């Protein structure tokens, strides 16, 4: 009888501990979402440095460095991403490629707030927080004097391994919750030749290599680092470029490039 009486408090303590752990996880995930979203208040100007790296190259886009600029205000939005520009207002969106000398014109009924949501990531909602909790757990949460970090780790593993398919780490100001850097790691299992396996084994520690029977694999890691060089909310901040700076309508109602962009092809998309 005494043993049965002892088991009940232990079970209750275990339930309370699990609930506390779950609550801590939810609070950390909520904080993570706040860091990723709180700065997205109109108007907003963001200068960002984006670096992509990969441990096993399969495409020229696997590595690269690009500077991006986001300006969103009530008049419209401007996004500069390398040689690509996206310029929008409440009725129209342009994609401008300097390399291809092309201007694509889209009808764009979205509001400016909708463009903000689509341009720079998640918006914090209870439903999205619940979905986040089903896909990730908090692997690390550290707060220092002027820099804090949270890392969330995907619950799905790379097949045939115990390595998570995804991890996202954010560094931020613990007072303002303004992000400094977001590092996203995505992993997948890729078959490779026996020769590539031997070469990679000689160059690396082999922790991301896998041999099963006569087949060889590598856990491919793609890392994207987003560094926030500047975030501001200037009320009088104007768009650096507007739709009228790139195209105009001719007498027949067709879109043409402005004189500075003569030679660019213009096409209206659905």
N, C-alpha and C positions, 0 to 999 in steps of 0.2 A: 504493500500500500504506500509506503514511504517513497519507494522508487517511482511509482506512478505520479505522486504529488510533486516530485522533483522534476520529472520530464516536462510537465506542463509549463512551469516558468521558463525553462530553457527554450521551449518552442516559441513561447510568446516573445522572449528576447530576440530570437532569430527573426521573427516576423517584423518586429519593430526595427531591427537593424537593417533588414532588406528595404523596408519602406523609407528609412532615413537615407540609405544609399541611393534609392531611386529619386528621392526628392533632391539630393545633392546633384545628381546627374542632370535633372531637369533644370535646376537653377543655373548650372554651368552652361548648359545648352542655350538657355534663354539669354545669358550674358554674351555668349558667342554670337547669337543672332543680333543682339543689340549693337555689338561692335561692328558687325558687317553691314548694319542698316542705319544706325542713328545719324550718320553724317549725310545721308541722302535726303536732306531737307532743302526744298527750293527757296531761293536760288542756291546753286552749288557749282563750284569750279574745282576740278580735280586734275592734277598733273601726276601721271603714273609712269613708272618704268616697269616693263614686263620682260622677263627673261625665261626662255624655255630651254630645258636641257633633257637629255635622254641617254640612258646607258647602252642602248642598242638601237642604232639609227636605221629606220626603214623608209623615211621620207625626208625631203629637204626642210619641211616645216617642223621637224622634230626638235630642232635647235634654232635659236634666234633671239634677237634682242630688239625690242621696239618701244618707242615712247608714245604714250597715248595722252590725249587731253579731252576732258569732258567738261562742257559748259552747258548747264541747264537752267533756264529761267522762264518767266511767264511768256516771253516772246517766242521761245522755241528752244531747240537744242543744237549743239554742235559737238561732234565727236571726231577727233583726229586720231587715226590709228595707223602709224607709219605713213605710207603714201596714199592711204584711203581716207576720204572725208565722208561723214554722214551729217547732213544738214536737214533740219526738219522744223516745220511749224505745225499748226493744228490741221492743216489741210493737205500738206505735201511733204514728201521725204525725198531727198537726193542722195545718191551714192556717186561719189566722184573718185575716179582712179587716175592719178597722174601718170602712172606707168602705162596704162592701156589707153589713156586719153579718151576716156568714156565718162558720160554722165547719164545715170539711170534715174528716171523720174517715176516715183510711186505716189499713188493716191494714199493719203495717210490720215484717217479719221481719228486716230488715237489722241487723247489729251496729252498735255505736257507731262502730267503726273504718270500717265501710262508709259510714256517714253522713258521716264526716269526709271521706272520699275524694270523695263525690258533692257535698259542699257547697262546698268551696273548692279545687277544681281537681285538677291532675295529681298522681300519685304517681310517684316516680322508679323506673323499672325499666329493665333493659337493653333489653328489647324496645321500650319506648316511646321510649327514647333513639335507637335505630336508626330508628324511624319518624320521629322528629323530624328526623333528619339527611337523610332523603329529601325532606322538605317545606321545610326552612329552611336558610339558611346564616348565619353570624355576620357581620354587617355592621360591628360596632363593639364593642370591648371596652376600657374605660378604667378604670384604678384610680387614685384620688387618695388624699389623706390620710384623709378620713373618709367619702367617698362614691365608689362605683364604679358603672359602668354597663355593661350588655351589651344589644345590640340584635340580634335575629334577624329575618331578612327572608325572606318566602316566595319560593319559586322559581317559583311560577306568576304570570304577568303578567296584568293586566287586558287583555282582548281588544282588539286593534287598537292597543295601546300597549306601551311598555317600562316601565310602572309596576307595581311589585309589588302583588299583591292584598292582602297583609297584612304588617304589621311589628309586632313586640312589643319594647318597650324596658323594661328593669327597672333601677331605681336601688336600691342596697342598701349596707349596712354591710360593708366588705371584711373585717372581722375576724369578726363574728358571722354574716355572710351573711343577716342579717335584712333583708327588703325594706322600702324606704321608699315606693316608688311603682312601679306597673306601668302602662304606657301601650300600649294596643292600637289599632292603626289598621287598618281594613278598607276596601277600595276596590272599587268596581264601576262599570261603564259604564252610564249611564242616558241614554236618548234625551230630548231637550228640543226645544222649539219654536224656530223661527228668532228670534222675538221675545225669548224667554228667553236665547238665545245672545247676542244683541246687548246685552241688559241686563247679563248677567254679564260680558261682555267689557269693558264700560265700567267695571265696579266692581272687577274683579280683573285680575291680570297675564295671564290667559288660559292659563296653563300646564296647567290641568286641563280645558280645553275642547278639543273635537275636532270638526272639520267634515270630512265625507266625502261627496263629491258634493253632493246636496241634503239630506243628513241632518246633524243636529247632536246632539252628546253632551256630557255632563259626566262627569268622573271623580268619582264621589261618594265622599267621605271621611267615614267614621264613626269617631269617636275616643272611646274609653272610657278614663278615667283612674281608677285605683284607688289611693287614698292611704291608707297604713296609719298611723292615728293612734296606735294602741296594740296591742302584741302582748305577752301575758304567759302564764305557765304556772304559775299559782298552784295548788298541790296542794289547798288547801282551798276553792278557788273553787266556789261552788254555782251551780246554774242560776237565773237571775233569774225564770223562769216555768216551771212544770211543767204537765203535762196536767191535773192535778187543779185547777189554778188557773183553768181555762177550762171544763171540762165535768165532769159527774157522771152516774152511772147512776140512773134512777128505779126504783121498785119492780117495774116490768115489764121491766127490763133495757135500756130505751132511753136513749140519750144526751141529756142536757139541759144547757143552759148554766148555770153557777153564777149566783148571784143578781146579782153585779156585771155580768153580761153578759145579763141578761134582755132579751128583744127580739131577740137574735141567733138566726138560723135554724141548726139543726144537721142535717147530712145525712151518712150513712155512705156512703162511696164504695168501689168495688171495688178 
